[in-house]
Amino acid sequence: MSEKRDYYEVLGVSREANEDEIKKAFRKKAMEHHPDRNSGDKDSERKFKACAEAYDVLGDAEKRRTYDQFGHAAFERGGGGQGFNGQRFDNVEDIFRAFGDIFGGAGGGMFGDMFGARRSRPGERAGRSLKLVLELSLEEIDSGVERTVSLKRQEHCTTCAGSGAKKGTSRATCSGCGGRGQVHRTQGFFTMAAPCPRCQGKGTTLSDPCAKCRGSGQETVHKEVKIQVPAGIEEGVQLRLTGEGDAGDPGAPRGDLYCVVRELEHKIFQRSAADVITEIPVSFAQMALGDEVEVPTLRGRAKMSIPASTQSGKVFRLRGQGLPTMDGGGRGDQLVRAFIEVPKKLSERQKELMREFHEIEQKNAGSRSFFDRIVSYFNG
């Protein structure tokens, strides 16, 4: 017996739900578990695929009737195949391509269109998506930046316009599938489809290939792509540029370009969400007597007051001097840790003053040294 969850339960709809209700439920669930919003979350990716599988069945009137009558068994073959032309989505890219017409590009925001790709026709191969790492400094993240990247990608062959056929010739309709790209066979109550073995699902065959691309229909080109990086973006976030990947077959959608953000190490700042952290050295006199010091920030310098009798390691907070938040809700803060810096060289006058200060401290502390007092404390 199948261990899969009921498709109606996966989408959160009743068995009497109409087509619009099912579509809205799928869109809501898909938005919730979308990989761009849950980067690296395997559980969300699994739920995303499950929602797509459920909608593939319940969103099709014929498949839904079969499912209502036979359940999951109607879509299984050999314990895990594709009965009745049902789909198992093992690749997120397949989902983007399969249901692009439902979303119409909505919901992607700065991460690209939610499901920007058009559904491919039988036999068409959509373009491969590409991925690159985008290294950004904290200054670039703070302000947002436009970056131009160079990449290699597949484009339609300029000689044959992507057909793969020699100039003056054309591809012929496959005699094995009649141009459908699929062959069907009936087994009991079910009709099953598979890619045509003669044309490998293309629907056409090639007898005289293009000399330039050797029949592939594609060639490698260097391309420059501009990427708008929003302010406050975080490490590991993927920016999706719809249609900037490899070209597919003529008429099929292109792949996408995924840019994974990597934050470069900064010389003086560390990041904690929208806050930035830094340390500043101050003198013993400044800590003891108090002072106003200048502190470096991502956008210049800021003044900070150090109260008298401040202890080394004290952390100060500069409001609004951190990074912008990705949701546009303002800026984080800058956390500044002040520590005493011991000078490497002292003048004779400085040494004299330090000896005098040390003597006064010893008198105020009594005859016992600080070390003696520590030992006395632990010995009771």
C-alpha positions in Angstrom: 0.0 0.0 0.0 1.3 3.5 -0.9 2.6 5.6 2.0 2.1 8.8 0.2 -0.1 11.5 1.8 -3.5 12.1 0.2 -3.2 14.8 -2.5 -6.1 16.7 -1.2 -4.5 16.8 2.2 -1.1 18.0 0.7 -2.8 21.0 -0.8 -5.1 21.6 2.1 -8.4 21.4 0.1 -11.6 19.4 0.4 -12.5 16.6 -2.1 -15.3 18.9 -3.3 -12.9 21.8 -4.2 -13.3 23.3 -7.6 -10.5 24.0 -10.1 -9.9 27.6 -9.0 -9.7 26.6 -5.3 -7.2 23.9 -6.1 -5.1 26.3 -8.2 -5.1 28.9 -5.4 -4.2 26.4 -2.8 -1.3 25.1 -4.9 0.0 28.6 -5.5 -0.2 29.5 -1.8 1.6 26.3 -0.7 4.3 26.6 -3.5 5.0 30.2 -2.4 5.4 29.1 1.2 7.9 26.3 0.4 9.6 27.9 -2.6 13.3 27.1 -2.7 14.4 30.7 -3.2 12.7 31.6 0.1 14.0 28.5 1.9 17.5 28.2 0.6 19.1 24.9 1.8 16.0 23.7 3.6 15.6 20.1 2.4 12.2 19.7 4.2 10.7 22.7 2.3 12.1 21.4 -1.0 10.5 18.0 -0.3 7.1 19.7 0.5 7.5 21.9 -2.6 7.9 18.8 -4.8 5.0 17.1 -3.1 2.7 20.1 -3.8 3.7 20.1 -7.4 3.0 16.3 -7.7 -0.4 16.8 -6.0 -1.4 19.6 -8.3 -0.2 17.8 -11.4 -3.0 15.2 -10.6 -5.7 17.3 -9.0 -5.3 20.2 -11.5 -6.1 17.9 -14.4 -9.8 16.8 -14.6 -9.1 13.4 -16.1 -6.2 12.5 -13.7 -8.3 13.7 -10.8 -11.2 11.4 -11.7 -8.8 8.5 -11.9 -7.2 9.4 -8.6 -10.6 9.7 -6.9 -11.4 6.2 -8.1 -8.1 4.3 -7.7 -6.0 6.5 -5.5 -2.2 6.6 -5.7 -2.1 3.2 -7.3 -3.3 4.7 -10.6 -0.1 6.7 -10.9 2.4 4.0 -9.9 4.2 1.5 -12.1 6.4 -1.1 -10.6 6.2 0.5 -7.2 7.5 3.9 -8.2 7.0 4.7 -11.9 4.8 7.1 -13.8 1.5 5.4 -14.4 -1.3 7.2 -16.3 1.1 9.9 -17.5 1.5 11.1 -13.9 4.7 12.9 -12.9 7.2 12.6 -10.0 9.1 15.9 -9.8 12.7 14.9 -8.7 14.1 18.2 -10.0 12.8 21.7 -8.9 13.6 23.0 -12.4 11.0 20.7 -13.9 8.4 22.3 -11.6 9.3 25.8 -12.7 8.9 24.7 -16.3 5.8 22.7 -15.8 3.6 25.3 -14.1 4.9 28.7 -15.4 1.6 29.4 -17.1 -0.2 29.3 -13.7 1.8 32.0 -12.0 2.4 34.4 -14.8 5.7 35.5 -13.3 4.2 36.7 -10.0 5.7 36.4 -6.6 9.4 36.4 -7.5 10.4 39.8 -6.3 14.1 40.4 -6.3 14.7 36.7 -6.5 13.3 36.4 -10.1 10.0 35.3 -11.3 8.3 32.7 -9.1 7.7 30.3 -12.0 9.0 32.4 -14.9 9.5 29.6 -17.5 6.8 28.7 -20.0 5.6 25.1 -20.2 7.5 23.2 -22.9 5.8 21.4 -25.7 6.4 17.7 -26.1 9.8 17.0 -27.6 11.2 20.5 -26.6 14.1 20.6 -24.3 14.2 23.7 -22.1 17.6 25.4 -21.6 19.9 24.3 -18.7 20.1 26.7 -15.7 23.4 28.0 -14.7 24.9 28.9 -11.3 27.7 31.2 -10.3 29.1 32.6 -7.0 28.8 36.4 -6.5 31.4 37.7 -4.1 30.4 41.0 -2.4 32.2 43.3 0.1 30.3 44.6 3.1 30.3 48.1 1.5 28.6 46.7 -1.6 26.0 44.9 0.6 25.5 48.1 2.5 24.6 50.2 -0.5 23.4 47.7 -3.0 25.3 47.4 -6.3 25.0 46.6 -10.0 27.5 44.0 -11.0 28.4 42.8 -14.5 29.5 39.2 -14.7 31.0 37.3 -17.7 29.9 33.7 -18.4 29.9 31.1 -21.0 26.5 29.8 -22.1 24.8 27.9 -24.9 23.1 29.9 -27.6 21.3 28.9 -30.8 23.8 28.1 -33.6 24.0 31.2 -35.8 24.4 29.0 -39.0 21.3 26.8 -38.6 19.3 29.0 -36.2 19.2 26.2 -33.7 17.6 23.6 -35.9 20.8 21.5 -36.1 20.1 20.9 -39.8 22.5 21.9 -42.6 21.6 25.1 -44.4 19.0 24.5 -47.0 17.7 21.4 -45.3 15.3 20.8 -42.4 14.5 18.2 -39.8 12.0 15.6 -40.8 8.9 14.5 -38.8 9.7 11.4 -36.9 8.1 8.3 -38.4 8.1 6.5 -35.1 5.9 8.9 -33.1 4.4 11.1 -35.9 6.1 14.2 -34.4 4.5 13.9 -31.0 7.8 13.0 -29.3 6.1 10.3 -27.3 4.8 6.8 -27.8 1.9 5.4 -25.9 1.0 1.9 -24.8 -2.0 0.6 -23.0 -1.8 -1.8 -20.1 -5.1 -2.7 -18.5 -7.0 0.4 -17.6 -4.0 2.7 -18.0 -2.3 4.4 -20.9 1.4 5.1 -20.4 3.6 7.5 -22.3 7.3 7.4 -22.9 9.8 9.4 -25.0 10.0 8.1 -28.5 13.2 5.9 -28.8 13.7 6.9 -32.5 13.9 10.7 -32.0 14.6 10.7 -28.2 11.5 12.7 -27.6 12.2 15.5 -30.1 9.5 14.6 -32.6 11.9 15.1 -35.5 14.9 13.4 -37.0 18.0 14.8 -38.6 19.6 13.3 -41.7 22.0 16.1 -42.8 23.5 17.9 -39.7 24.9 21.5 -39.6 28.6 21.5 -40.0 29.2 24.2 -37.4 27.3 22.7 -34.5 27.3 19.1 -35.7 23.6 18.9 -35.3 23.4 20.0 -31.7 21.8 23.4 -32.8 23.9 25.2 -30.2 27.2 27.0 -29.8 29.2 28.3 -26.8 29.4 32.1 -26.5 30.8 34.5 -24.0 28.1 36.8 -22.5 28.0 39.7 -20.0 25.1 39.9 -17.7 24.1 42.8 -15.4 23.0 41.8 -11.9 21.1 44.2 -9.6 22.1 43.3 -6.0 19.7 44.7 -3.4 21.1 46.4 -0.3 21.3 44.2 2.8 21.4 40.9 0.9 22.7 38.0 3.1 25.3 35.3 2.7 24.0 32.2 0.8 20.9 33.9 -0.8 20.3 33.0 -4.4 19.4 35.7 -6.9 17.5 34.2 -9.9 17.7 35.9 -13.3 15.0 34.3 -15.4 16.0 33.4 -18.9 19.7 34.2 -18.5 20.8 30.5 -18.6 21.4 28.3 -21.7 19.2 28.4 -24.7 16.8 25.5 -25.1 15.5 24.0 -28.3 13.9 26.6 -30.7 10.6 27.7 -29.2 11.5 26.2 -25.7 12.2 28.4 -22.7 15.7 29.3 -21.7 17.3 28.2 -18.4 17.8 30.6 -15.6 20.9 32.0 -14.0 21.3 31.6 -10.2 23.8 33.9 -8.4 24.8 32.6 -5.0 25.9 35.5 -2.7 29.2 35.0 -0.8 30.3 37.7 1.6 33.9 38.6 1.6 35.8 38.9 4.8 36.3 42.5 6.0 39.4 43.9 7.5 37.7 45.5 10.6 34.0 44.6 10.5 32.2 41.4 11.2 28.5 40.8 10.4 25.7 39.5 12.6 22.4 39.6 10.6 21.9 43.4 10.0 24.3 44.4 12.8 28.1 45.0 12.2 30.7 44.4 14.9 34.1 46.1 15.3 36.7 46.7 17.9 38.6 49.9 18.7 41.8 50.4 20.8 41.8 53.2 23.4 44.3 54.2 26.0 44.1 53.5 29.7 43.7 57.3 30.3 40.7 57.5 27.9 39.0 54.6 29.7 39.7 55.9 33.1 38.9 59.6 32.5 36.4 59.3 29.7 36.7 60.8 26.2 35.1 61.2 22.8 36.5 59.1 20.1 36.0 58.7 16.3 34.8 55.2 15.2 35.0 53.9 11.6 31.6 52.9 10.1 30.7 51.5 6.7 29.7 55.0 5.6 32.5 57.1 7.1 33.2 58.1 10.7 31.0 58.5 13.7 31.7 60.1 17.1 31.3 57.9 20.2 31.5 59.0 23.9 33.4 56.8 26.4 32.3 57.5 30.0 34.8 57.7 32.8 35.8 54.5 34.5 34.8 52.3 31.5 36.1 48.8 31.8 38.1 47.1 29.0 35.9 45.0 26.7 32.8 47.3 27.1 30.5 47.0 24.1 28.8 50.2 22.8 25.9 50.4 20.4 25.7 52.9 17.6 22.1 53.0 16.5 21.4 52.7 12.8 25.0 52.3 11.7 24.6 48.7 10.7 23.3 47.2 7.4 19.9 47.7 5.8 17.4 44.9 6.4 16.3 42.9 3.3 12.6 43.6 4.1 13.2 47.4 4.0 12.4 47.8 7.7 15.4 50.0 8.5 19.0 49.4 9.5 20.8 47.4 12.1 23.3 48.8 14.6 27.0 48.9 14.9 28.4 47.2 18.0 31.8 48.6 19.1 34.0 46.8 21.6 36.5 49.1 23.3 39.7 47.6 24.6 42.8 49.0 26.2 45.9 49.1 23.9 49.2 48.9 25.8 51.8 51.2 24.1 54.9 49.4 22.8 57.2 52.3 23.5 57.1 54.9 26.3 59.1 58.1 26.8 61.0 58.6 30.0 58.4 61.0 31.2 55.6 58.5 30.5 57.5 55.8 32.4 58.0 58.2 35.3 54.3 59.0 35.5 53.4 55.3 35.2 55.8 54.4 38.1 54.2 57.2 40.2 50.7 56.0 39.4 51.7 52.4 40.2 53.1 53.5 43.6 49.9 55.3 44.4 47.8 52.2 43.4 50.0 50.0 45.7 49.4 52.3 48.7 45.7 52.4 48.1 45.5 48.6 47.8 47.5 48.0 51.0 50.7 45.9 51.4 49.3 42.8 49.6 49.8 42.5 45.8 46.8 41.8 43.6 48.1 38.3 43.1 48.1 37.8 46.9 44.6 39.0 47.1 43.5 36.5 44.4 45.2 33.6 46.2 43.5 34.7 49.5 40.1 34.8 47.8 40.3 31.3 46.5 41.7 30.0 49.9 38.8 31.6 51.8 
